[in-house]
């Protein structure tokens, strides 16, 4: 059994705590570690898995904070590189009274992870590679690095996981480019997770039934479509089934999807899964049910990384 590698952005979310104020008027901000692949890595480690993060941050105090926090969470950080020429990536967010978000994205070091930066990554050590797109589809060296690593993973028969992580605030004017790039990974991976919103965007379908049929027809992967309180649609071996959600009174849903993915990958790695040795339908149902439990547990606490400290494999029992 090898390790799991998560590649993509590790960044800082700056959340305006002056509710209802636009960013231009906000005075108080809360710093939170972010980045979907980093969250997935932290969730895997919290469950007891062996995982490493591959990303680029700045040499500034915020990059130092991200590396330190991931290390404290038990995530391998030898491939979280420090870039002296670019600042750590920031996302500034304020929640307005009407429910809309005022958002500003200051992209920095994460987009500069290059193919050359992978020279110390020994792929033979890994059994699973997880791609959590988000900023990788915005262009730059990270986009090329993603494609290179996907090609290498397929060549070496490493299990590939993908989560498109669509963000309207990032890709609102680039939906077509986002969709086209996502399909490259959907067609190449062994497992992917999408939200219902992403399923509609990627397939152009109007119903979950139509979307799942298209995904099943166009891909060979097992997949999960998260439906919130309605559960999770599991698609595997030509069939679909709804796996019930775990009822909770959520405190904060941030990171629930990443906890779900982390739980899936942790379980796949523990059973020694590979592209040629994947679970049967019953096995996938158990995996998704446990992943729902991890997502639900995360919703009970404020903040993704803080919530992951309450994850452990005992929640699956």
C-alpha positions in Angstrom: 0.0 0.0 0.0 1.5 3.3 -1.1 0.9 6.9 -0.1 -1.7 9.3 -1.4 -0.6 12.5 -3.2 -2.8 15.6 -3.4 -1.8 18.2 -5.8 -3.1 21.8 -6.3 -3.6 24.9 -4.3 -2.8 25.7 -0.7 -4.0 29.2 0.0 -5.3 31.6 2.6 -9.0 32.5 2.8 -9.5 35.9 4.3 -13.1 36.0 5.5 -14.6 39.4 6.4 -16.4 39.1 9.7 -18.2 42.4 9.2 -21.3 40.7 7.9 -23.2 42.5 5.2 -20.3 44.8 4.3 -18.5 44.7 0.9 -14.8 44.1 1.0 -14.1 47.7 0.4 -15.8 48.6 3.6 -14.8 45.6 5.8 -12.4 46.2 8.6 -12.1 42.8 10.3 -10.9 39.7 8.6 -10.4 36.1 9.8 -7.5 34.1 8.3 -8.2 30.5 7.4 -6.1 27.9 5.7 -7.8 26.9 2.4 -7.4 25.2 -0.9 -9.5 22.1 -1.7 -6.6 19.6 -2.3 -4.9 20.8 1.0 -8.2 20.2 2.8 -8.5 16.7 1.3 -4.9 15.9 2.4 -5.7 17.0 5.9 -8.8 14.9 6.1 -7.0 11.8 4.9 -4.3 12.3 7.5 -6.9 12.9 10.3 -8.4 9.5 9.4 -5.1 7.9 9.8 -3.9 7.8 6.1 -0.5 8.4 4.7 -0.7 11.4 2.5 1.5 14.1 1.0 0.7 17.5 -0.5 2.3 18.9 -3.6 1.9 22.7 -4.0 3.7 26.0 -4.0 3.3 28.8 -1.5 5.3 32.0 -0.9 8.2 32.5 1.5 6.0 35.0 3.3 4.5 34.4 6.8 1.3 33.0 5.3 3.1 30.4 3.3 5.0 29.5 6.5 1.6 29.2 8.3 0.2 26.8 5.6 3.3 24.5 5.7 3.3 24.5 9.5 -0.4 23.7 9.8 -0.3 20.9 7.2 2.7 19.4 9.0 0.8 19.6 12.3 -2.1 17.8 10.7 0.2 15.0 9.7 0.4 15.8 6.0 3.8 15.3 4.3 5.0 18.7 3.2 8.4 18.0 1.6 6.8 18.8 -1.8 5.1 22.0 -0.6 7.6 24.4 -2.2 8.4 27.9 -1.1 8.5 30.5 -3.9 10.7 33.6 -3.2 9.3 35.4 -6.2 5.5 35.1 -5.6 3.3 35.8 -2.7 1.0 33.1 -1.2 -2.4 33.0 -2.9 -5.2 34.8 -1.2 -9.0 34.7 -1.5 -10.9 37.5 0.1 -14.6 36.8 0.8 -17.5 38.8 2.4 -21.0 37.6 2.8 -23.6 40.2 1.9 -27.1 40.6 3.4 -28.7 39.3 0.3 -26.7 36.0 0.5 -24.3 37.0 -2.4 -20.6 37.0 -1.8 -18.2 39.9 -2.5 -15.1 38.1 -3.7 -11.6 39.0 -4.7 -8.9 36.5 -5.7 -5.3 37.4 -5.5 -3.5 34.6 -7.2 0.2 34.1 -6.4 2.5 31.2 -5.8 0.1 28.3 -6.2 -0.2 28.9 -10.0 3.6 28.6 -10.5 4.0 25.0 -9.6 5.9 23.7 -12.6 6.7 20.3 -14.1 10.3 21.0 -13.1 9.1 21.3 -9.5 8.1 17.6 -9.6 11.7 16.4 -9.9 11.8 15.2 -6.3 8.4 13.5 -6.5 9.0 9.8 -6.8 5.7 8.6 -8.2 6.5 4.9 -7.5 5.8 5.7 -3.8 2.1 6.6 -4.5 -0.9 4.4 -5.0 -3.4 7.3 -5.4 -3.1 10.8 -6.9 -5.9 13.3 -6.3 -6.5 16.3 -8.5 -8.7 19.1 -7.0 -8.8 21.5 -9.9 -10.0 25.0 -8.8 -7.0 27.2 -9.6 -5.3 24.7 -11.8 -7.7 25.5 -14.6 -6.9 29.2 -14.6 -3.8 28.8 -16.7 -0.1 29.1 -16.0 2.5 26.5 -15.0 0.1 24.6 -12.6 -2.2 23.8 -15.5 0.7 22.2 -17.4 1.9 20.4 -14.3 -1.6 18.9 -13.8 -1.7 17.5 -17.3 1.9 16.1 -17.0 1.1 14.4 -13.7 -2.2 12.9 -15.1 -0.3 11.4 -18.0 2.4 9.9 -15.7 -0.3 8.5 -13.4 -2.1 6.8 -16.2 1.2 5.4 -17.6 2.2 4.0 -14.1 -1.3 2.7 -13.4 -1.7 4.9 -10.3 -5.3 5.3 -9.2 -6.6 8.8 -10.2 -9.2 10.8 -8.3 -10.7 14.1 -9.4 -12.9 16.8 -8.0 -13.6 19.7 -10.3 -14.3 22.2 -7.5 -16.2 24.7 -9.6 -16.3 28.2 -8.2 -18.7 30.6 -9.8 -16.7 33.5 -8.4 -13.6 32.3 -10.2 -15.0 30.8 -13.4 -18.2 32.7 -14.0 -16.9 34.1 -17.3 -14.9 31.0 -18.2 -17.5 28.2 -17.9 -16.7 26.7 -21.3 -12.9 26.5 -20.6 -13.6 25.0 -17.2 -15.9 22.4 -18.6 -13.6 21.4 -21.4 -10.7 20.9 -19.1 -12.7 19.0 -16.5 -13.8 16.4 -19.1 -10.1 15.6 -19.7 -9.9 14.4 -16.1 -13.4 12.9 -15.9 -12.5 10.6 -18.8 -9.1 9.7 -17.4 -9.8 9.1 -13.7 -10.9 6.1 -11.7 -13.1 8.1 -9.2 -14.6 11.5 -9.2 -16.9 13.5 -7.0 -19.1 16.4 -8.2 -21.9 18.4 -6.7 -25.3 18.5 -8.3 -24.5 22.0 -9.6 -21.3 20.7 -11.2 -23.1 17.7 -12.7 -25.5 20.1 -14.4 -22.8 22.4 -15.6 -20.6 19.6 -16.9 -23.3 17.6 -18.7 -25.8 20.3 -19.7 -28.5 18.2 -18.2 -31.6 19.4 -16.4 -32.1 16.6 -14.0 -29.8 14.5 -11.8 -31.0 11.4 -13.6 -30.0 12.8 -17.0 -26.7 14.1 -15.7 -25.8 10.7 -14.1 -26.7 8.9 -17.3 -24.4 11.1 -19.3 -21.5 10.8 -16.8 -21.9 7.0 -16.9 -22.0 6.9 -20.7 -19.0 9.2 -21.2 -16.7 7.9 -18.4 -15.5 4.6 -17.0 -15.0 5.9 -13.5 -17.0 5.3 -10.3 -18.5 8.6 -9.3 -20.4 10.4 -6.6 -22.8 13.3 -7.0 -23.4 15.0 -3.7 -27.0 16.1 -3.2 -26.9 17.8 0.2 -29.6 16.5 2.6 -30.9 14.3 -0.2 -27.9 12.1 0.1 -25.2 11.1 -2.5 -25.8 9.5 -5.9 -23.3 6.7 -6.4 -22.7 5.7 -10.0 -20.7 2.4 -10.6 -20.7 -0.4 -13.1 -23.6 1.0 -15.1 -26.0 1.4 -12.1 -26.9 4.3 -9.8 -28.0 4.3 -6.2 -28.8 7.0 -3.6 -26.8 6.6 -0.4 -28.6 8.4 2.5 -27.0 11.4 4.1 -26.3 11.6 7.8 -28.8 14.0 9.5 -27.0 16.8 11.4 -27.7 20.4 12.5 -24.8 22.0 10.6 -22.6 24.7 12.2 -20.5 25.2 9.2 -20.5 23.2 5.9 -17.0 24.5 4.8 -14.8 21.5 4.0 -17.6 18.9 4.0 -17.0 18.0 0.4 -13.3 17.7 0.9 -13.8 15.5 4.0 -16.0 13.3 1.8 -13.3 12.9 -0.8 -10.6 12.4 1.8 -12.7 9.6 3.4 -13.2 7.9 0.0 -9.5 8.0 -0.8 -8.5 6.8 2.7 -10.7 3.8 2.4 -9.6 3.0 -1.2 -6.0 3.1 -0.1 -6.6 1.0 3.0 -8.1 -1.8 0.9 -5.2 -1.6 -1.6 -7.3 -0.4 -4.5 -5.8 0.2 -7.9 -7.1 0.9 -11.4 -7.3 -2.8 -12.0 -8.6 -3.7 -8.5 -11.6 -1.5 -7.6 -14.4 -2.3 -5.2 -17.6 -3.9 -6.3 -20.9 -2.1 -6.0 -21.5 -3.2 -2.4 -18.0 -2.1 -1.5 -18.6 1.4 -3.1 -21.8 1.7 -1.2 -20.0 1.2 2.1 -17.3 3.6 1.1 -19.7 6.4 0.2 -21.8 5.8 3.4 -18.6 6.3 5.4 -17.7 9.3 3.4 -21.1 10.8 4.1 -20.4 10.3 7.8 -17.1 12.2 7.5 -18.8 15.0 5.7 -21.5 15.2 8.3 -19.0 15.2 11.2 -17.1 18.1 9.5 -20.4 20.2 9.4 -20.5 20.1 13.2 -17.5 22.4 13.7 -16.4 25.8 12.5 -13.7 25.9 9.8 -12.5 23.0 7.6 -9.0 22.4 9.2 -10.4 22.8 12.7 -13.2 20.3 11.9 -10.8 17.7 10.5 -9.2 17.5 14.0 -12.4 15.7 15.0 -12.2 13.1 12.2 -11.0 9.6 12.9 -11.7 6.2 11.4 -13.9 5.3 14.4 -16.7 7.4 12.9 -17.1 4.6 10.3 -18.1 2.1 12.9 
